[in-house]
Amino acid sequence: MPKRHAVIIAMNLFAMGLFASASALAQTETTGQAGPKPATSAGTVPATANPALAAAPKAATTPASTAESRSTAALAMTHEPTYDEGTAQRIKDAALSYSDLAVRGGWPTIPADAKFALGVQGANDELLRKRLIVSGDLAADKASGTFDQDLADAVKRFQARHGLAPTGTVTPRTLAAMNVSVQKRIRQLEASLERLENMNFSFGQRYVVVNIPAAFAEAVENDVVVRRYRVIVGKTEKPSPTLTAQISSVVLNPTWTVPSSIAKTEISAHMRKDPTYLSRMHMEVLDGHDNPIDPHSVDWSGTHTPNFTVRQQNGTFNALGAVKIDMPNPYSVYMHDTNQRNLFSDDYRFDSHGCSRVDNVRDLAAWLLKDQPKWSRAAIDTEIATGQHLDVAMAKKVPVAWIYLTAWMTKDQTVQFRNDVYNQDEQLLEATAEEAAFFGKAAGHPLTAHMAE
């Protein structure tokens, strides 16, 4: 029997009418912001919550001015982990519900030039209401009326679930997200599930997750997100990898050994234009034995692989900032601070060479070292102020996973979607389909039947 993805099987069964309707989807998608679930008349909490009864996220304000306030705002969205031991099953459940929506026709498309304004009657207000009712962001009894506060709150719920600022205003990005077809959303769920089924991650009592498409990191303890941080991950041309590793140490006032690829291209280009670049950037050139060499003796043409190492001294100018979190892995990437902290205020945070820059990283460092009383947040700040390089080994390593989920569902039944920034979903699904087709043919051939078993 060829290996098939569970979601694809479920979709086929839906189409054949063998599954009972999962129309409760409209009652299961909650806001991206945690809130109390309504109780039944018996005083118990229902298994799923109606998002229309939950509080809508507050409107986005001017970006927070400090790392601490940005982290606090990020944590306030929800304490539910993006990735835990039940995530794969929940994604399957969400895919089944969305498959049922597809069978029933999905949701309507809203004209790209549609205009909406609070308190003003518009030609597409009821179409917008229908769109949000289908996805469970608006209560079914709110099907008619002008653009009022209830509709604005529903827009906020939708925005929160799609990684958009919850303003309640139908922006072009919001409208584009609303007009993504239900079939595309199903494929996002399929691709996310496929990735998780190929991961081997050992969840611990404490662990760290970076979801690359969401550009957020979560510190999870006892199945609850206790810290959440904005992160800057790889550019589209230099994507961050998916991986699992163990955080082994926290480095204070780190030096930065420039990857050879960057030295060959970017550093060489700077040196050709400005021979004083290295000294201005507090960088030194080292030979294979870590001995300093004269930068003027180096071939900066960029045509050869560097036979030298470029290292930046620690300090406020250092690209890694004041903290580096070591997590040995085959890709030589890590998590770190930055000397360009203003970038954390941007909504689009795909600007690194593959590593993950972490907002409020000192707070994360203190949480990682919490089992070592000597290293409180205050002690970390004090040590950084000395300017001395120090490698603090973890008394107990903490598991870390960098994942690529463009679609997932948390334990509070919130279905979340993000943009496929690296365009990897379709590539994965096409490769999976080709593999399934290969094993399908192999199953019918006497010489290769054993391969499909």
Rosetta blueprint (number, residue, H / E / L):
1 M L
2 P L
3 K L
4 R L
5 H L
6 A H
7 V H
8 I H
9 I H
10 A H
11 M H
12 N H
13 L H
14 F H
15 A H
16 M L
17 G L
18 L L
19 F L
20 A L
21 S L
22 A L
23 S H
24 A H
25 L H
26 A H
27 Q H
28 T L
29 E L
30 T L
31 T L
32 G L
33 Q L
34 A L
35 G L
36 P L
37 K L
38 P L
39 A L
40 T L
41 S L
42 A L
43 G L
44 T L
45 V L
46 P L
47 A L
48 T L
49 A L
50 N L
51 P H
52 A H
53 L H
54 A L
55 A L
56 A L
57 P L
58 K L
59 A L
60 A L
61 T L
62 T L
63 P L
64 A L
65 S L
66 T L
67 A H
68 E H
69 S H
70 R H
71 S H
72 T H
73 A H
74 A H
75 L H
76 A H
77 M L
78 T L
79 H L
80 E L
81 P L
82 T L
83 Y L
84 D L
85 E L
86 G L
87 T H
88 A H
89 Q H
90 R H
91 I H
92 K H
93 D H
94 A H
95 A H
96 L H
97 S H
98 Y H
99 S H
100 D H
101 L H
102 A H
103 V H
104 R L
105 G L
106 G L
107 W L
108 P L
109 T L
110 I L
111 P L
112 A L
113 D L
114 A L
115 K L
116 F L
117 A E
118 L L
119 G L
120 V E
121 Q L
122 G L
123 A L
124 N L
125 D H
126 E H
127 L H
128 L H
129 R H
130 K H
131 R H
132 L H
133 I H
134 V H
135 S L
136 G L
137 D L
138 L L
139 A L
140 A H
141 D H
142 K H
143 A L
144 S L
145 G L
146 T L
147 F L
148 D L
149 Q H
150 D H
151 L H
152 A H
153 D H
154 A H
155 V H
156 K H
157 R H
158 F H
159 Q H
160 A H
161 R H
162 H L
163 G L
164 L L
165 A L
166 P L
167 T L
168 G L
169 T L
170 V L
171 T L
172 P H
173 R H
174 T H
175 L H
176 A H
177 A H
178 M H
179 N L
180 V L
181 S L
182 V H
183 Q H
184 K H
185 R H
186 I H
187 R H
188 Q H
189 L H
190 E H
191 A H
192 S H
193 L H
194 E H
195 R H
196 L H
197 E H
198 N L
199 M L
200 N L
201 F L
202 S L
203 F L
204 G L
205 Q L
206 R E
207 Y E
208 V E
209 V E
210 V E
211 N E
212 I L
213 P L
214 A L
215 A L
216 F E
217 A E
218 E E
219 A E
220 V E
221 E E
222 N L
223 D L
224 V E
225 V E
226 V E
227 R E
228 R E
229 Y E
230 R E
231 V E
232 I E
233 V E
234 G E
235 K L
236 T L
237 E L
238 K L
239 P L
240 S L
241 P L
242 T L
243 L E
244 T E
245 A E
246 Q E
247 I E
248 S E
249 S E
250 V E
251 V E
252 L E
253 N L
254 P L
255 T L
256 W E
257 T E
258 V L
259 P L
260 S H
261 S H
262 I H
263 A H
264 K H
265 T H
266 E H
267 I H
268 S H
269 A H
270 H H
271 M H
272 R H
273 K H
274 D L
275 P L
276 T L
277 Y H
278 L H
279 S H
280 R H
281 M L
282 H L
283 M E
284 E E
285 V E
286 L E
287 D L
288 G L
289 H L
290 D L
291 N L
292 P E
293 I L
294 D L
295 P H
296 H H
297 S H
298 V L
299 D L
300 W L
301 S L
302 G L
303 T L
304 H L
305 T L
306 P L
307 N L
308 F L
309 T E
310 V E
311 R E
312 Q E
313 Q L
314 N L
315 G L
316 T L
317 F L
318 N L
319 A L
320 L L
321 G L
322 A L
323 V E
324 K E
325 I E
326 D E
327 M L
328 P L
329 N L
330 P L
331 Y L
332 S L
333 V L
334 Y L
335 M E
336 H E
337 D L
338 T L
339 N L
340 Q L
341 R H
342 N H
343 L H
344 F H
345 S H
346 D L
347 D L
348 Y L
349 R L
350 F E
351 D E
352 S E
353 H L
354 G L
355 C L
356 S E
357 R E
358 V E
359 D L
360 N L
361 V H
362 R H
363 D H
364 L H
365 A H
366 A H
367 W H
368 L H
369 L L
370 K L
371 D L
372 Q L
373 P L
374 K L
375 W L
376 S L
377 R H
378 A H
379 A H
380 I H
381 D H
382 T H
383 E H
384 I H
385 A H
386 T H
387 G L
388 Q L
389 H L
390 L E
391 D E
392 V E
393 A E
394 M E
395 A E
396 K E
397 K E
398 V E
399 P E
400 V E
401 A E
402 W E
403 I E
404 Y L
405 L L
406 T L
407 A E
408 W E
409 M E
410 T L
411 K L
412 D L
413 Q L
414 T L
415 V E
416 Q E
417 F E
418 R L
419 N L
420 D L
421 V L
422 Y L
423 N L
424 Q L
425 D H
426 E H
427 Q H
428 L H
429 L H
430 E H
431 A H
432 T H
433 A H
434 E H
435 E H
436 A H
437 A H
438 F H
439 F H
440 G H
441 K H
442 A H
443 A H
444 G L
445 H L
446 P L
447 L L
448 T L
449 A H
450 H H
451 M H
452 A H
453 E L
